[in-house]
């Protein structure tokens, strides 16, 4: 996980997970709409997932 990805997930979480698939983008976007913090946390969890 690069510094640019972490910074992008803090500023705009849906853009940080754009290459992880449509489901990840939708989930992060909906959480980001509810509040900023859950979207950031979800983006960081998805980016830190070792399976992908």
LUMDO-794721 format. One record per atom (N, C-alpha, C): x, y, z; residue in three letters; atom name. Coordinates in steps of 0.2 Angstrom, whole numbers, padded with zeros to 4 digits. Atoms other than C-alpha are relative to their C-alpha. Example, Ala and Ser with C-alpha at 12.3 -4.5 7.8 and 13.67 -1.06 7.14 Angstrom:
# LUMDO-794721
     px     py     pz  torke  sepa
   0004  -0006   0000    ALA     N
   0062  -0022   0039    ALA    CA
   0004   0006   0000    ALA     C
  -0004  -0006  -0001    SER     N
   0068  -0005   0036    SER    CA
  -0004   0005   0003    SER     C
This chain:
# LUMDO-794721
     px     py     pz  torke  sepa
   0004  -0006   0000    UNK     N
   0000   0000   0000    UNK    CA
   0005   0006   0000    UNK     C
  -0004  -0006   0001    UNK     N
   0008   0016  -0006    UNK    CA
  -0003   0006   0004    UNK     C
   0002  -0006  -0003    UNK     N
   0008   0033   0002    UNK    CA
  -0006   0004  -0003    UNK     C
   0005  -0004   0004    UNK     N
  -0002   0040  -0012    UNK    CA
  -0007  -0003   0001    UNK     C
   0007   0003  -0001    UNK     N
  -0016   0027  -0010    UNK    CA
  -0003   0001   0007    UNK     C
   0002  -0001  -0007    UNK     N
  -0017   0030   0009    UNK    CA
  -0003   0008   0000    UNK     C
   0002  -0007   0001    UNK     N
  -0018   0049   0005    UNK    CA
  -0007   0001  -0004    UNK     C
   0006   0000   0004    UNK     N
  -0031   0046  -0008    UNK    CA
  -0006  -0003   0004    UNK     C
   0005   0003  -0004    UNK     N
  -0041   0035   0004    UNK    CA
  -0003   0005   0005    UNK     C
   0002  -0005  -0005    UNK     N
  -0042   0049   0016    UNK    CA
  -0004   0006  -0003    UNK     C
   0004  -0005   0003    UNK     N
  -0047   0062   0004    UNK    CA
  -0006  -0002  -0003    UNK     C
   0006   0003   0004    UNK     N
  -0059   0052  -0007    UNK    CA
   0001  -0007  -0001    UNK     C
   0000   0007  -0001    UNK     N
  -0061   0034  -0002    UNK    CA
  -0002  -0004  -0006    UNK     C
   0002   0004   0006    UNK     N
  -0070   0028  -0018    UNK    CA
   0005   0000  -0005    UNK     C
  -0005   0000   0005    UNK     N
  -0056   0033  -0029    UNK    CA
   0006  -0004   0002    UNK     C
  -0006   0004  -0002    UNK     N
  -0043   0024  -0019    UNK    CA
  -0001  -0008  -0001    UNK     C
   0001   0007   0002    UNK     N
  -0052   0007  -0022    UNK    CA
  -0003  -0001  -0007    UNK     C
   0003   0000   0007    UNK     N
  -0056   0010  -0040    UNK    CA
   0002  -0006  -0004    UNK     C
  -0002   0006   0004    UNK     N
  -0046  -0005  -0046    UNK    CA
  -0002  -0007   0004    UNK     C
   0002   0006  -0004    UNK     N
  -0053  -0017  -0033    UNK    CA
  -0007  -0003  -0002    UNK     C
   0006   0003   0003    UNK     N
  -0069  -0020  -0042    UNK    CA
  -0006   0004   0002    UNK     C
   0006  -0004  -0001    UNK     N
  -0087  -0013  -0043    UNK    CA
  -0003   0000   0007    UNK     C
   0003   0001  -0006    UNK     N
  -0093  -0020  -0027    UNK    CA
   0003   0004   0006    UNK     C
  -0004  -0004  -0004    UNK     N
  -0079  -0012  -0017    UNK    CA
  -0001   0007   0000    UNK     C
   0001  -0007   0002    UNK     N
  -0082   0005  -0025    UNK    CA
  -0007   0002   0003    UNK     C
   0007  -0002  -0002    UNK     N
  -0101   0004  -0021    UNK    CA
   0000   0000   0008    UNK     C
   0000   0000  -0007    UNK     N
  -0098  -0001  -0003    UNK    CA
   0003   0006   0003    UNK     C
  -0004  -0006  -0002    UNK     N
  -0085   0012   0000    UNK    CA
  -0004   0007  -0001    UNK     C
   0004  -0006   0001    UNK     N
  -0096   0025  -0008    UNK    CA
  -0006   0001   0004    UNK     C
   0006   0000  -0005    UNK     N
  -0111   0021   0002    UNK    CA
   0002   0002   0007    UNK     C
  -0003  -0002  -0007    UNK     N
  -0101   0022   0018    UNK    CA
   0002   0007   0000    UNK     C
  -0003  -0007   0000    UNK     N
  -0093   0038   0013    UNK    CA
  -0006   0005   0000    UNK     C
   0006  -0005   0000    UNK     N
  -0110   0046   0009    UNK    CA
  -0003   0000   0007    UNK     C
   0003   0000  -0007    UNK     N
  -0116   0041   0027    UNK    CA
   0004   0004   0004    UNK     C
  -0004  -0004  -0004    UNK     N
  -0101   0048   0035    UNK    CA
   0007  -0001  -0003    UNK     C
  -0007   0000   0002    UNK     N
  -0083   0052   0031    UNK    CA
   0004  -0006   0003    UNK     C
  -0004   0004  -0004    UNK     N
  -0075   0041   0044    UNK    CA
  -0001  -0008  -0002    UNK     C
   0001   0007   0002    UNK     N
  -0083   0024   0039    UNK    CA
   0003  -0002  -0007    UNK     C
  -0003   0001   0007    UNK     N
  -0078   0026   0021    UNK    CA
   0007   0000   0000    UNK     C
  -0008   0000   0000    UNK     N
  -0060   0030   0025    UNK    CA
   0002  -0007   0003    UNK     C
  -0001   0007  -0004    UNK     N
  -0060   0014   0037    UNK    CA
  -0001  -0005  -0005    UNK     C
   0002   0006   0004    UNK     N
  -0068   0003   0024    UNK    CA
   0006   0000  -0006    UNK     C
  -0005   0000   0005    UNK     N
  -0056   0009   0010    UNK    CA
   0007  -0002   0002    UNK     C
  -0007   0003  -0002    UNK     N
  -0040   0006   0021    UNK    CA
  -0001  -0007   0001    UNK     C
   0001   0007  -0001    UNK     N
  -0047  -0011   0026    UNK    CA
   0001  -0004  -0007    UNK     C
   0000   0003   0007    UNK     N
  -0050  -0015   0007    UNK    CA
   0007   0000  -0003    UNK     C
  -0006   0000   0003    UNK     N
  -0033  -0009   0002    UNK    CA
   0006  -0004   0004    UNK     C
  -0005   0004  -0004    UNK     N
  -0024  -0018   0016    UNK    CA
  -0001  -0007   0000    UNK     C
   0002   0007   0000    UNK     N
  -0032  -0035   0012    UNK    CA
   0006  -0003  -0004    UNK     C
  -0005   0004   0003    UNK     N
  -0018  -0047   0008    UNK    CA
  -0002  -0005  -0006    UNK     C
   0002   0005   0005    UNK     N
  -0028  -0058  -0003    UNK    CA
   0000   0003  -0007    UNK     C
   0000  -0003   0007    UNK     N
  -0029  -0045  -0017    UNK    CA
   0006   0003  -0002    UNK     C
